[in-house]
Amino acid sequence: MYTNTYAATHNHRLILLYFDCNIAINKKKEIELKRATRSLLEELNAISNKKNSEAIIESRATHVIDSAINLLSLIKENFPPEQAYELERRFINSIKGNDPNKFIRSIRKLRDNKETVRNLKIIEGDVKDND
């Protein structure tokens, strides 16, 4: 009976040792697989980020160019040719010089001149004919 108990215990230990070894081997494979997968995923993400940034730049550029074209058309519709030309020139120079204030100043100047003209009232008798 002692022999059977010893054999059973010994077999039980061997089975546990076998399972422990399999668990250790599986964990090692899992870690290696995770590393390989992570590396592969990192490479794919790097490619994806590069393509995404190029797509984002292309998309934004398209929107900015379309907006600029629409703005220039709007300026031409709402201002006399001389003022429209000046505003277009200032707009392009603002972009080249990275200074939006150049364009803003010119718009404000035109707006202030319009408001000044509107607010001027000619009072009868103030303007005299030189007859």
VOBADO-284688 format. One record per atom (N, C-alpha, C): chain; atom name; residue in one letter; z, x, y; residue number from 1. Coordinates in nm, 4 decimals. Layout:
 ch at aa       zz       xx       yy   i
  A CA  a        Z        X        Y NUM
...
This chain:
 ch at aa       zz       xx       yy   i
  A  N  m   0.0000   0.0816  -0.1183   1
  A CA  m   0.0000   0.0000   0.0000   1
  A  C  m   0.0000   0.0867   0.1257   1
  A  N  y   0.0707   0.1947   0.1145   2
  A CA  y   0.0737   0.2871   0.2274   2
  A  C  y  -0.0662   0.3377   0.2576   2
  A  N  t  -0.1441   0.3619   0.1559   3
  A CA  t  -0.2784   0.4132   0.1724   3
  A  C  t  -0.3679   0.3101   0.2382   3
  A  N  n  -0.3548   0.1875   0.1976   4
  A CA  n  -0.4364   0.0825   0.2584   4
  A  C  n  -0.4010   0.0637   0.4062   4
  A  N  t  -0.2749   0.0680   0.4388   5
  A CA  t  -0.2308   0.0533   0.5770   5
  A  C  t  -0.2794   0.1712   0.6597   5
  A  N  y  -0.2684   0.2907   0.6018   6
  A CA  y  -0.3148   0.4107   0.6729   6
  A  C  y  -0.4653   0.4030   0.6960   6
  A  N  a  -0.5369   0.3628   0.5935   7
  A CA  a  -0.6827   0.3526   0.6054   7
  A  C  a  -0.7213   0.2475   0.7075   7
  A  N  a  -0.6515   0.1372   0.7068   8
  A CA  a  -0.6811   0.0313   0.8035   8
  A  C  a  -0.6513   0.0793   0.9440   8
  A  N  t  -0.5400   0.1466   0.9613   9
  A CA  t  -0.5035   0.1979   1.0936   9
  A  C  t  -0.6027   0.3048   1.1355   9
  A  N  h  -0.6385   0.3916   1.0421  10
  A CA  h  -0.7341   0.4980   1.0719  10
  A  C  h  -0.8706   0.4377   1.1082  10
  A  N  n  -0.9158   0.3406   1.0327  11
  A CA  n  -1.0423   0.2736   1.0630  11
  A  C  n  -1.0347   0.2026   1.1987  11
  A  N  h  -0.9202   0.1415   1.2235  12
  A CA  h  -0.9002   0.0731   1.3521  12
  A  C  h  -0.9093   0.1723   1.4665  12
  A  N  r  -0.8501   0.2888   1.4496  13
  A CA  r  -0.8559   0.3935   1.5524  13
  A  C  r  -0.9995   0.4432   1.5704  13
  A  N  l  -1.0699   0.4596   1.4587  14
  A CA  l  -1.2091   0.5038   1.4677  14
  A  C  l  -1.2951   0.4010   1.5423  14
  A  N  i  -1.2698   0.2748   1.5130  15
  A CA  i  -1.3455   0.1687   1.5809  15
  A  C  i  -1.3139   0.1693   1.7295  15
  A  N  l  -1.1845   0.1833   1.7632  16
  A CA  l  -1.1463   0.1891   1.9051  16
  A  C  l  -1.2073   0.3108   1.9728  16
  A  N  l  -1.2050   0.4247   1.9019  17
  A CA  l  -1.2643   0.5457   1.9568  17
  A  C  l  -1.4142   0.5270   1.9773  17
  A  N  y  -1.4790   0.4632   1.8823  18
  A CA  y  -1.6225   0.4343   1.8933  18
  A  C  y  -1.6499   0.3473   2.0164  18
  A  N  f  -1.5687   0.2415   2.0340  19
  A CA  f  -1.5869   0.1528   2.1495  19
  A  C  f  -1.5596   0.2258   2.2804  19
  A  N  d  -1.4552   0.3099   2.2799  20
  A CA  d  -1.4245   0.3869   2.4005  20
  A  C  d  -1.5397   0.4810   2.4358  20
  A  N  c  -1.5969   0.5457   2.3331  21
  A CA  c  -1.7103   0.6352   2.3571  21
  A  C  c  -1.8312   0.5563   2.4092  21
  A  N  n  -1.8567   0.4417   2.3486  22
  A CA  n  -1.9683   0.3584   2.3948  22
  A  C  n  -1.9474   0.3112   2.5377  22
  A  N  i  -1.8251   0.2732   2.5694  23
  A CA  i  -1.7947   0.2295   2.7062  23
  A  C  i  -1.8171   0.3456   2.8025  23
  A  N  a  -1.7696   0.4642   2.7665  24
  A CA  a  -1.7867   0.5815   2.8520  24
  A  C  a  -1.9344   0.6151   2.8694  24
  A  N  i  -2.0087   0.6101   2.7603  25
  A CA  i  -2.1526   0.6399   2.7671  25
  A  C  i  -2.2238   0.5351   2.8526  25
  A  N  n  -2.1899   0.4085   2.8331  26
  A CA  n  -2.2512   0.3008   2.9114  26
  A  C  n  -2.2183   0.3140   3.0602  26
  A  N  k  -2.0926   0.3511   3.0892  27
  A CA  k  -2.0550   0.3700   3.2300  27
  A  C  k  -2.1343   0.4846   3.2918  27
  A  N  k  -2.1493   0.5927   3.2145  28
  A CA  k  -2.2262   0.7073   3.2641  28
  A  C  k  -2.3705   0.6666   3.2891  28
  A  N  k  -2.4297   0.5926   3.1934  29
  A CA  k  -2.5674   0.5454   3.2114  29
  A  C  k  -2.5776   0.4517   3.3306  29
  A  N  e  -2.4759   0.3651   3.3456  30
  A CA  e  -2.4754   0.2698   3.4566  30
  A  C  e  -2.4686   0.3431   3.5903  30
  A  N  i  -2.3846   0.4452   3.5962  31
  A CA  i  -2.3728   0.5233   3.7202  31
  A  C  i  -2.5045   0.5946   3.7497  31
  A  N  e  -2.5655   0.6554   3.6450  32
  A CA  e  -2.6942   0.7229   3.6647  32
  A  C  e  -2.8015   0.6234   3.7063  32
  A  N  l  -2.8006   0.5062   3.6459  33
  A CA  l  -2.8968   0.4028   3.6804  33
  A  C  l  -2.8759   0.3561   3.8237  33
  A  N  k  -2.7485   0.3397   3.8623  34
  A CA  k  -2.7200   0.2988   4.0000  34
  A  C  k  -2.7696   0.4036   4.0980  34
  A  N  r  -2.7466   0.5311   4.0641  35
  A CA  r  -2.7940   0.6385   4.1520  35
  A  C  r  -2.9454   0.6350   4.1634  35
  A  N  a  -3.0130   0.6232   4.0491  36
  A CA  a  -3.1595   0.6190   4.0500  36
  A  C  a  -3.2088   0.4956   4.1236  36
  A  N  t  -3.1444   0.3832   4.0976  37
  A CA  t  -3.1837   0.2594   4.1651  37
  A  C  t  -3.1576   0.2706   4.3142  37
  A  N  r  -3.0414   0.3217   4.3498  38
  A CA  r  -3.0079   0.3360   4.4906  38
  A  C  r  -3.1083   0.4272   4.5593  38
  A  N  s  -3.1420   0.5382   4.4956  39
  A CA  s  -3.2379   0.6315   4.5527  39
  A  C  s  -3.3733   0.5647   4.5709  39
  A  N  l  -3.4159   0.4913   4.4706  40
  A CA  l  -3.5431   0.4212   4.4776  40
  A  C  l  -3.5394   0.3154   4.5879  40
  A  N  l  -3.4293   0.2421   4.5937  41
  A CA  l  -3.4153   0.1402   4.6988  41
  A  C  l  -3.4107   0.2037   4.8374  41
  A  N  e  -3.3437   0.3176   4.8491  42
  A CA  e  -3.3398   0.3873   4.9778  42
  A  C  e  -3.4798   0.4294   5.0214  42
  A  N  e  -3.5583   0.4778   4.9280  43
  A CA  e  -3.6958   0.5165   4.9605  43
  A  C  e  -3.7780   0.3956   5.0035  43
  A  N  l  -3.7637   0.2866   4.9291  44
  A CA  l  -3.8371   0.1650   4.9658  44
  A  C  l  -3.7937   0.1141   5.1030  44
  A  N  n  -3.6638   0.1181   5.1303  45
  A CA  n  -3.6151   0.0745   5.2614  45
  A  C  n  -3.6678   0.1638   5.3728  45
  A  N  a  -3.6752   0.2927   5.3475  46
  A CA  a  -3.7268   0.3845   5.4489  46
  A  C  a  -3.8723   0.3524   5.4810  46
  A  N  i  -3.9506   0.3272   5.3772  47
  A CA  i  -4.0908   0.2892   5.3980  47
  A  C  i  -4.0978   0.1569   5.4711  47
  A  N  s  -4.0150   0.0631   5.4279  48
  A CA  s  -4.0128  -0.0697   5.4888  48
  A  C  s  -3.9737  -0.0617   5.6356  48
  A  N  n  -3.8726   0.0189   5.6674  49
  A CA  n  -3.8290   0.0326   5.8066  49
  A  C  n  -3.9397   0.0894   5.8931  49
  A  N  k  -4.0119   0.1875   5.8405  50
  A CA  k  -4.1210   0.2469   5.9170  50
  A  C  k  -4.2293   0.1434   5.9426  50
  A  N  k  -4.2671   0.0692   5.8380  51
  A CA  k  -4.3696  -0.0331   5.8543  51
  A  C  k  -4.3207  -0.1443   5.9448  51
  A  N  n  -4.1926  -0.1812   5.9306  52
  A CA  n  -4.1371  -0.2863   6.0153  52
  A  C  n  -4.1360  -0.2445   6.1615  52
  A  N  s  -4.0990  -0.1202   6.1892  53
  A CA  s  -4.0953  -0.0757   6.3285  53
  A  C  s  -4.2361  -0.0741   6.3875  53
  A  N  e  -4.3342  -0.0347   6.3064  54
  A CA  e  -4.4729  -0.0362   6.3547  54
  A  C  e  -4.5189  -0.1791   6.3794  54
  A  N  a  -4.4803  -0.2699   6.2918  55
  A CA  a  -4.5171  -0.4112   6.3090  55
  A  C  a  -4.4481  -0.4701   6.4315  55
  A  N  i  -4.3232  -0.4325   6.4525  56
  A CA  i  -4.2490  -0.4820   6.5691  56
  A  C  i  -4.3137  -0.4314   6.6972  56
  A  N  i  -4.3489  -0.3039   6.7000  57
  A CA  i  -4.4127  -0.2469   6.8193  57
  A  C  i  -4.5456  -0.3155   6.8450  57
  A  N  e  -4.6239  -0.3358   6.7399  58
  A CA  e  -4.7529  -0.4025   6.7561  58
  A  C  e  -4.7345  -0.5447   6.8077  58
  A  N  s  -4.6394  -0.6147   6.7521  59
  A CA  s  -4.6143  -0.7528   6.7929  59
  A  C  s  -4.5684  -0.7598   6.9381  59
  A  N  r  -4.4735  -0.6750   6.9746  60
  A CA  r  -4.4241  -0.6748   7.1134  60
  A  C  r  -4.5338  -0.6361   7.2110  60
  A  N  a  -4.6135  -0.5375   7.1737  61
  A CA  a  -4.7228  -0.4953   7.2615  61
  A  C  a  -4.8206  -0.6097   7.2837  61
  A  N  t  -4.8521  -0.6818   7.1781  62
  A CA  t  -4.9430  -0.7956   7.1903  62
  A  C  t  -4.8857  -0.8993   7.2861  62
  A  N  h  -4.7562  -0.9295   7.2712  63
  A CA  h  -4.6930  -1.0280   7.3584  63
  A  C  h  -4.6893  -0.9813   7.5040  63
  A  N  v  -4.6569  -0.8552   7.5240  64
  A CA  v  -4.6488  -0.8017   7.6615  64
  A  C  v  -4.7868  -0.8035   7.7271  64
  A  N  i  -4.8881  -0.7614   7.6543  65
  A CA  i  -5.0242  -0.7572   7.7102  65
  A  C  i  -5.0726  -0.8986   7.7418  65
  A  N  d  -5.0491  -0.9920   7.6499  66
  A CA  d  -5.0878  -1.1312   7.6759  66
  A  C  d  -5.0144  -1.1871   7.7984  66
  A  N  s  -4.8864  -1.1564   7.8086  67
  A CA  s  -4.8082  -1.2030   7.9230  67
  A  C  s  -4.8596  -1.1424   8.0539  67
  A  N  a  -4.8937  -1.0135   8.0499  68
  A CA  a  -4.9454  -0.9470   8.1697  68
  A  C  a  -5.0783  -1.0091   8.2128  68
  A  N  i  -5.1644  -1.0363   8.1163  69
  A CA  i  -5.2938  -1.0992   8.1479  69
  A  C  i  -5.2714  -1.2372   8.2097  69
  A  N  n  -5.1797  -1.3140   8.1507  70
  A CA  n  -5.1489  -1.4471   8.2052  70
  A  C  n  -5.0901  -1.4378   8.3455  70
  A  N  l  -5.0036  -1.3399   8.3678  71
  A CA  l  -4.9436  -1.3219   8.5002  71
  A  C  l  -5.0498  -1.2863   8.6036  71
  A  N  l  -5.1393  -1.1954   8.5691  72
  A CA  l  -5.2446  -1.1570   8.6635  72
  A  C  l  -5.3369  -1.2750   8.6947  72
  A  N  s  -5.3649  -1.3566   8.5952  73
  A CA  s  -5.4461  -1.4773   8.6198  73
  A  C  s  -5.3726  -1.5728   8.7125  73
  A  N  l  -5.2436  -1.5881   8.6908  74
  A CA  l  -5.1624  -1.6750   8.7758  74
  A  C  l  -5.1582  -1.6243   8.9199  74
  A  N  i  -5.1472  -1.4942   8.9353  75
  A CA  i  -5.1472  -1.4346   9.0705  75
  A  C  i  -5.2800  -1.4628   9.1398  75
  A  N  k  -5.3911  -1.4440   9.0677  76
  A CA  k  -5.5231  -1.4669   9.1271  76
  A  C  k  -5.5430  -1.6129   9.1670  76
  A  N  e  -5.4825  -1.7046   9.0922  77
  A CA  e  -5.4954  -1.8467   9.1225  77
  A  C  e  -5.4122  -1.8888   9.2433  77
  A  N  n  -5.3011  -1.8194   9.2678  78
  A CA  n  -5.2057  -1.8658   9.3686  78
  A  C  n  -5.2029  -1.7848   9.4975  78
  A  N  f  -5.2784  -1.6778   9.5047  79
  A CA  f  -5.2772  -1.5958   9.6251  79
  A  C  f  -5.4205  -1.5700   9.6709  79
  A  N  p  -5.4363  -1.5482   9.7989  80
  A CA  p  -5.5687  -1.5096   9.8497  80
  A  C  p  -5.6106  -1.3760   9.7875  80
  A  N  p  -5.7414  -1.3485   9.7838  81
  A CA  p  -5.7908  -1.2269   9.7150  81
  A  C  p  -5.7247  -1.0966   9.7603  81
  A  N  e  -5.7010  -1.0816   9.8910  82
  A CA  e  -5.6404  -0.9560   9.9384  82
  A  C  e  -5.4975  -0.9408   9.8862  82
  A  N  q  -5.4201  -1.0486   9.8928  83
  A CA  q  -5.2820  -1.0437   9.8444  83
  A  C  q  -5.2787  -1.0298   9.6917  83
  A  N  a  -5.3682  -1.0978   9.6241  84
  A CA  a  -5.3728  -1.0891   9.4782  84
  A  C  a  -5.4042  -0.9457   9.4348  84
  A  N  y  -5.4982  -0.8816   9.5046  85
  A CA  y  -5.5328  -0.7430   9.4725  85
  A  C  y  -5.4119  -0.6527   9.4930  85
  A  N  e  -5.3410  -0.6728   9.6046  86
  A CA  e  -5.2230  -0.5908   9.6345  86
  A  C  e  -5.1133  -0.6119   9.5293  86
  A  N  l  -5.0912  -0.7369   9.4909  87
  A CA  l  -4.9897  -0.7656   9.3893  87
  A  C  l  -5.0285  -0.7070   9.2530  87
  A  N  e  -5.1544  -0.7158   9.2186  88
  A CA  e  -5.2016  -0.6588   9.0923  88
  A  C  e  -5.1810  -0.5075   9.0915  88
  A  N  r  -5.2138  -0.4451   9.2024  89
  A CA  r  -5.1962  -0.3000   9.2146  89
  A  C  r  -5.0485  -0.2620   9.2026  89
  A  N  r  -4.9629  -0.3371   9.2707  90
  A CA  r  -4.8184  -0.3093   9.2647  90
  A  C  r  -4.7634  -0.3327   9.1238  90
  A  N  f  -4.8139  -0.4363   9.0584  91
  A CA  f  -4.7697  -0.4671   8.9222  91
  A  C  f  -4.8008  -0.3504   8.8281  91
  A  N  i  -4.9233  -0.3010   8.8343  92
  A CA  i  -4.9644  -0.1896   8.7472  92
  A  C  i  -4.8873  -0.0627   8.7821  92
  A  N  n  -4.8666  -0.0376   8.9109  93
  A CA  n  -4.7895   0.0801   8.9518  93
  A  C  n  -4.6432   0.0694   8.9091  93
  A  N  s  -4.5898  -0.0514   8.9086  94
  A CA  s  -4.4523  -0.0711   8.8622  94
  A  C  s  -4.4388  -0.0327   8.7157  94
  A  N  i  -4.5377  -0.0710   8.6370  95
  A CA  i  -4.5350  -0.0368   8.4948  95
  A  C  i  -4.5497   0.1144   8.4772  95
  A  N  k  -4.6462   0.1736   8.5464  96
  A CA  k  -4.6678   0.3188   8.5349  96
  A  C  k  -4.5448   0.3975   8.5773  96
  A  N  g  -4.4806   0.3517   8.6851  97
  A CA  g  -4.3655   0.4244   8.7388  97
  A  C  g  -4.2322   0.3830   8.6807  97
  A  N  n  -4.2336   0.2927   8.5832  98
  A CA  n  -4.1088   0.2428   8.5242  98
  A  C  n  -4.0128   0.1881   8.6296  98
  A  N  d  -4.0683   0.1233   8.7310  99
  A CA  d  -3.9863   0.0712   8.8398  99
  A  C  d  -4.0282  -0.0720   8.8723  99
  A  N  p  -3.9627  -0.1711   8.8121 100
  A CA  p  -3.9995  -0.3101   8.8387 100
  A  C  p  -3.9721  -0.3518   8.9831 100
  A  N  n  -3.8882  -0.2767   9.0517 101
  A CA  n  -3.8543  -0.3119   9.1899 101
  A  C  n  -3.9741  -0.3037   9.2843 101
  A  N  k  -4.0717  -0.2183   9.2529 102
  A CA  k  -4.1914  -0.2097   9.3375 102
  A  C  k  -4.2614  -0.3448   9.3436 102
  A  N  f  -4.2785  -0.4056   9.2297 103
  A CA  f  -4.3455  -0.5355   9.2244 103
  A  C  f  -4.2574  -0.6443   9.2849 103
  A  N  i  -4.1298  -0.6407   9.2530 104
  A CA  i  -4.0370  -0.7417   9.3056 104
  A  C  i  -4.0337  -0.7376   9.4577 104
  A  N  r  -4.0310  -0.6168   9.5143 105
  A CA  r  -4.0306  -0.6050   9.6612 105
  A  C  r  -4.1555  -0.6677   9.7228 105
  A  N  s  -4.2704  -0.6446   9.6601 106
  A CA  s  -4.3939  -0.6988   9.7173 106
  A  C  s  -4.3966  -0.8515   9.7076 106
  A  N  i  -4.3483  -0.9080   9.5972 107
  A CA  i  -4.3418  -1.0541   9.5840 107
  A  C  i  -4.2454  -1.1107   9.6875 107
  A  N  r  -4.1298  -1.0498   9.7023 108
  A CA  r  -4.0310  -1.0989   9.7997 108
  A  C  r  -4.0845  -1.0897   9.9427 108
  A  N  k  -4.1572  -0.9834   9.9708 109
  A CA  k  -4.2146  -0.9654  10.1040 109
  A  C  k  -4.3135  -1.0783  10.1339 109
  A  N  l  -4.4010  -1.1078  10.0367 110
  A CA  l  -4.4958  -1.2177  10.0559 110
  A  C  l  -4.4244  -1.3521  10.0689 110
  A  N  r  -4.3239  -1.3739   9.9868 111
  A CA  r  -4.2475  -1.4987   9.9923 111
  A  C  r  -4.1758  -1.5129  10.1259 111
  A  N  d  -4.1148  -1.4063  10.1739 112
  A CA  d  -4.0444  -1.4103  10.3029 112
  A  C  d  -4.1415  -1.4374  10.4169 112
  A  N  n  -4.2610  -1.3758  10.4108 113
  A CA  n  -4.3618  -1.4009  10.5148 113
  A  C  n  -4.4058  -1.5473  10.5135 113
  A  N  k  -4.4227  -1.6057  10.3943 114
  A CA  k  -4.4608  -1.7462  10.3840 114
  A  C  k  -4.3524  -1.8365  10.4423 114
  A  N  e  -4.2276  -1.8057  10.4082 115
  A CA  e  -4.1162  -1.8862  10.4588 115
  A  C  e  -4.1049  -1.8742  10.6105 115
  A  N  t  -4.1292  -1.7559  10.6631 116
  A CA  t  -4.1230  -1.7362  10.8073 116
  A  C  t  -4.2300  -1.8192  10.8764 116
  A  N  v  -4.3509  -1.8181  10.8211 117
  A CA  v  -4.4603  -1.8960  10.8797 117
  A  C  v  -4.4276  -2.0448  10.8727 117
  A  N  r  -4.3708  -2.0914  10.7621 118
  A CA  r  -4.3357  -2.2327  10.7482 118
  A  C  r  -4.2275  -2.2742  10.8465 118
  A  N  n  -4.1344  -2.1839  10.8707 119
  A CA  n  -4.0213  -2.2172  10.9574 119
  A  C  n  -4.0538  -2.2067  11.1059 119
  A  N  l  -4.1666  -2.1446  11.1376 120
  A CA  l  -4.2046  -2.1348  11.2778 120
  A  C  l  -4.2477  -2.2725  11.3281 120
  A  N  k  -4.1930  -2.3110  11.4377 121
  A CA  k  -4.2314  -2.4382  11.4982 121
  A  C  k  -4.2906  -2.4077  11.6349 121
  A  N  i  -4.4022  -2.4675  11.6585 122
  A CA  i  -4.4627  -2.4505  11.7900 122
  A  C  i  -4.4155  -2.5675  11.8747 122
  A  N  i  -4.3429  -2.5341  11.9752 123
  A CA  i  -4.2915  -2.6367  12.0648 123
  A  C  i  -4.3921  -2.6532  12.1782 123
  A  N  e  -4.4215  -2.7784  12.2088 124
  A CA  e  -4.5197  -2.8074  12.3138 124
  A  C  e  -4.4735  -2.7447  12.4432 124
  A  N  g  -4.5612  -2.6742  12.5043 125
  A CA  g  -4.5298  -2.6079  12.6299 125
  A  C  g  -4.4991  -2.4611  12.6109 125
  A  N  d  -4.4640  -2.4180  12.4878 126
  A CA  d  -4.4355  -2.2769  12.4651 126
  A  C  d  -4.5646  -2.1961  12.4611 126
  A  N  v  -4.6722  -2.2571  12.4142 127
  A CA  v  -4.7996  -2.1881  12.4077 127
  A  C  v  -4.8807  -2.2371  12.5265 127
  A  N  k  -4.9207  -2.1446  12.6105 128
  A CA  k  -4.9953  -2.1824  12.7308 128
  A  C  k  -5.1391  -2.1353  12.7184 128
  A  N  d  -5.2279  -2.2164  12.7641 129
  A CA  d  -5.3662  -2.1751  12.7726 129
  A  C  d  -5.3822  -2.0947  12.9000 129
  A  N  n  -5.4655  -1.9951  12.8961 130
  A CA  n  -5.4891  -1.9108  13.0134 130
  A  C  n  -5.6055  -1.9663  13.0943 130
  A  N  d  -5.6141  -2.0928  13.1133 131
  A CA  d  -5.7232  -2.1523  13.1911 131
  A  C  d  -5.7005  -2.1384  13.3362 131
